[in-house]
Amino acid sequence: MAELVENAVGDTGALSFEDALRALEGIVRRLESGDVPLDESITLYAQGEKLRQQCVARLQDAEARISKLTVDASGAITGAQPFGAD
């Protein structure tokens, strides 16, 4: 876990969504424990915010790639629409 948090400080883009989420969860656990000095808490909060932004961006990218398939009466695929389009 420590290496994920260490990596998160530098290049958050290098982390997979799952690794970024795990690192963020680790930061939240440490902050919630109440055992972290103030200066370290501030640093961890900043790291957590970077990870949160990365996770949100990756989820938005994934959502944009998801397509809703349209089918005809026989069940044949006739096209695709972007996610959320009606």
TORFI-105349 format. One line per 10 residues: number of its first residue (from 1); for each residue y, z, x of N, C-alpha, C. Coordinates in nm, 2 decimals. Layout:
NUM) Y,Z,X,Y,Z,X,Y,Z,X ~ ...
***
This chain:
1) -0.12,0.00,0.08,0.00,0.00,0.00,0.12,0.00,0.09 ~ 0.12,0.08,0.19,0.24,0.08,0.28,0.28,-0.05,0.34 ~ 0.17,-0.13,0.37,0.20,-0.27,0.42,0.27,-0.35,0.32 ~ 0.23,-0.34,0.19,0.29,-0.42,0.09,0.44,-0.38,0.07 ~ 0.47,-0.25,0.08,0.61,-0.21,0.07,0.69,-0.25,0.19 ~ 0.62,-0.24,0.31,0.69,-0.29,0.43,0.72,-0.44,0.42 ~ 0.62,-0.52,0.38,0.64,-0.66,0.36,0.75,-0.69,0.26 ~ 0.76,-0.61,0.16,0.86,-0.63,0.05,1.00,-0.62,0.11 ~ 1.02,-0.54,0.21,1.15,-0.53,0.27,1.20,-0.66,0.32 ~ 1.11,-0.73,0.39,1.15,-0.86,0.45,1.15,-0.97,0.36
11) 1.04,-1.04,0.34,1.02,-1.16,0.26,0.94,-1.14,0.14 ~ 1.01,-1.10,0.03,0.94,-1.08,-0.10,0.87,-1.21,-0.15 ~ 0.93,-1.32,-0.11,0.87,-1.45,-0.16,0.73,-1.48,-0.10 ~ 0.70,-1.41,0.01,0.57,-1.43,0.07,0.46,-1.36,-0.01 ~ 0.49,-1.26,-0.10,0.40,-1.19,-0.17,0.35,-1.26,-0.30 ~ 0.23,-1.25,-0.33,0.18,-1.31,-0.46,0.24,-1.22,-0.57 ~ 0.23,-1.27,-0.69,0.28,-1.19,-0.81,0.21,-1.05,-0.81 ~ 0.08,-1.06,-0.80,0.00,-0.94,-0.81,0.03,-0.84,-0.70 ~ 0.05,-0.89,-0.57,0.09,-0.80,-0.46,0.23,-0.74,-0.48 ~ 0.32,-0.82,-0.53,0.46,-0.77,-0.56,0.45,-0.67,-0.67
21) 0.37,-0.69,-0.77,0.36,-0.59,-0.88,0.30,-0.46,-0.83 ~ 0.20,-0.47,-0.74,0.13,-0.35,-0.69,0.23,-0.27,-0.60 ~ 0.31,-0.35,-0.52,0.41,-0.28,-0.43,0.52,-0.21,-0.52 ~ 0.56,-0.28,-0.62,0.66,-0.22,-0.72,0.60,-0.09,-0.78 ~ 0.48,-0.10,-0.82,0.42,0.02,-0.89,0.41,0.13,-0.79 ~ 0.38,0.10,-0.66,0.37,0.21,-0.56,0.51,0.27,-0.53 ~ 0.61,0.19,-0.54,0.75,0.24,-0.52,0.78,0.33,-0.64 ~ 0.75,0.29,-0.76,0.78,0.37,-0.88,0.71,0.50,-0.87 ~ 0.58,0.50,-0.83,0.51,0.63,-0.81,0.57,0.72,-0.71 ~ 0.61,0.67,-0.60,0.68,0.75,-0.50,0.81,0.81,-0.55
31) 0.89,0.72,-0.62,1.02,0.77,-0.67,1.00,0.88,-0.78 ~ 0.90,0.86,-0.86,0.87,0.95,-0.97,0.81,1.08,-0.92 ~ 0.75,1.08,-0.80,0.70,1.21,-0.75,0.80,1.31,-0.72 ~ 0.92,1.27,-0.69,1.03,1.36,-0.66,1.03,1.41,-0.52 ~ 0.93,1.37,-0.44,0.92,1.42,-0.30,0.98,1.33,-0.20 ~ 1.06,1.23,-0.24,1.13,1.14,-0.15,1.27,1.18,-0.12 ~ 1.31,1.19,0.00,1.45,1.22,0.03,1.55,1.12,-0.03 ~ 1.67,1.16,-0.05,1.77,1.08,-0.12,1.79,0.94,-0.05 ~ 1.81,0.94,0.08,1.83,0.81,0.15,1.71,0.72,0.14 ~ 1.59,0.77,0.15,1.47,0.69,0.13,1.46,0.64,-0.01
41) 1.50,0.73,-0.11,1.49,0.69,-0.25,1.58,0.57,-0.28 ~ 1.70,0.57,-0.21,1.80,0.46,-0.23,1.74,0.33,-0.18 ~ 1.68,0.34,-0.06,1.61,0.22,0.00,1.50,0.17,-0.08 ~ 1.41,0.27,-0.13,1.30,0.23,-0.21,1.35,0.16,-0.34 ~ 1.45,0.22,-0.40,1.51,0.16,-0.52,1.55,0.01,-0.50 ~ 1.62,-0.01,-0.39,1.67,-0.15,-0.36,1.55,-0.24,-0.34 ~ 1.44,-0.19,-0.27,1.32,-0.27,-0.25,1.26,-0.30,-0.38 ~ 1.25,-0.20,-0.47,1.19,-0.22,-0.60,1.27,-0.32,-0.68 ~ 1.40,-0.32,-0.68,1.48,-0.41,-0.75,1.45,-0.56,-0.70 ~ 1.44,-0.58,-0.57,1.40,-0.71,-0.52,1.27,-0.75,-0.57
51) 1.17,-0.66,-0.57,1.04,-0.69,-0.62,1.04,-0.72,-0.77 ~ 1.11,-0.65,-0.85,1.12,-0.67,-0.99,1.18,-0.81,-1.02 ~ 1.29,-0.84,-0.95,1.35,-0.98,-0.96,1.25,-1.09,-0.93 ~ 1.17,-1.07,-0.83,1.07,-1.17,-0.79,0.96,-1.18,-0.90 ~ 0.92,-1.07,-0.95,0.82,-1.07,-1.06,0.87,-1.14,-1.18 ~ 0.99,-1.11,-1.22,1.05,-1.18,-1.34,1.06,-1.33,-1.31 ~ 1.11,-1.37,-1.20,1.12,-1.51,-1.16,0.99,-1.58,-1.17 ~ 0.88,-1.52,-1.12,0.75,-1.58,-1.12,0.70,-1.59,-1.26 ~ 0.72,-1.49,-1.34,0.68,-1.50,-1.48,0.75,-1.61,-1.56 ~ 0.88,-1.62,-1.53,0.96,-1.73,-1.60,0.91,-1.86,-1.55
61) 0.88,-1.88,-1.42,0.83,-2.00,-1.37,0.69,-2.04,-1.44 ~ 0.61,-1.94,-1.45,0.48,-1.96,-1.51,0.49,-2.00,-1.66 ~ 0.58,-1.93,-1.73,0.61,-1.96,-1.87,0.66,-2.10,-1.89 ~ 0.74,-2.15,-1.80,0.80,-2.28,-1.80,0.69,-2.39,-1.78 ~ 0.59,-2.35,-1.71,0.48,-2.45,-1.69,0.38,-2.46,-1.80 ~ 0.37,-2.35,-1.88,0.27,-2.35,-1.99,0.32,-2.45,-2.10 ~ 0.22,-2.53,-2.14,0.25,-2.63,-2.24,0.17,-2.60,-2.37 ~ 0.23,-2.62,-2.48,0.16,-2.61,-2.61,0.11,-2.75,-2.64 ~ -0.02,-2.76,-2.65,-0.08,-2.89,-2.68,-0.07,-2.92,-2.83 ~ -0.04,-3.04,-2.86,-0.04,-3.09,-3.00,-0.16,-3.17,-3.02
71) -0.22,-3.15,-3.14,-0.35,-3.22,-3.17,-0.33,-3.29,-3.31 ~ -0.41,-3.39,-3.33,-0.40,-3.46,-3.46,-0.51,-3.40,-3.55 ~ -0.52,-3.45,-3.67,-0.61,-3.40,-3.77,-0.76,-3.39,-3.72 ~ -0.80,-3.48,-3.63,-0.93,-3.48,-3.58,-0.95,-3.39,-3.47 ~ -0.85,-3.33,-3.42,-0.86,-3.24,-3.31,-0.83,-3.30,-3.17 ~ -0.80,-3.43,-3.17,-0.77,-3.49,-3.04,-0.63,-3.46,-2.99 ~ -0.62,-3.43,-2.87,-0.49,-3.40,-2.81,-0.40,-3.52,-2.81 ~ -0.28,-3.50,-2.87,-0.18,-3.61,-2.88,-0.06,-3.59,-2.79 ~ -0.04,-3.48,-2.73,0.07,-3.45,-2.65,0.09,-3.31,-2.61 ~ 0.19,-3.28,-2.54,0.22,-3.14,-2.50,0.37,-3.12,-2.52
81) 0.41,-2.99,-2.55,0.55,-2.95,-2.56,0.57,-2.83,-2.47 ~ 0.69,-2.82,-2.42,0.72,-2.70,-2.33,0.69,-2.57,-2.41 ~ 0.66,-2.47,-2.35,0.63,-2.34,-2.41,0.76,-2.29,-2.49 ~ 0.73,-2.25,-2.61,0.84,-2.20,-2.69,0.91,-2.31,-2.77 ~ 0.88,-2.43,-2.75,0.95,-2.54,-2.83,0.88,-2.56,-2.96 ~ 0.96,-2.57,-3.06,0.90,-2.59,-3.20,0.92,-2.73,-3.25
***
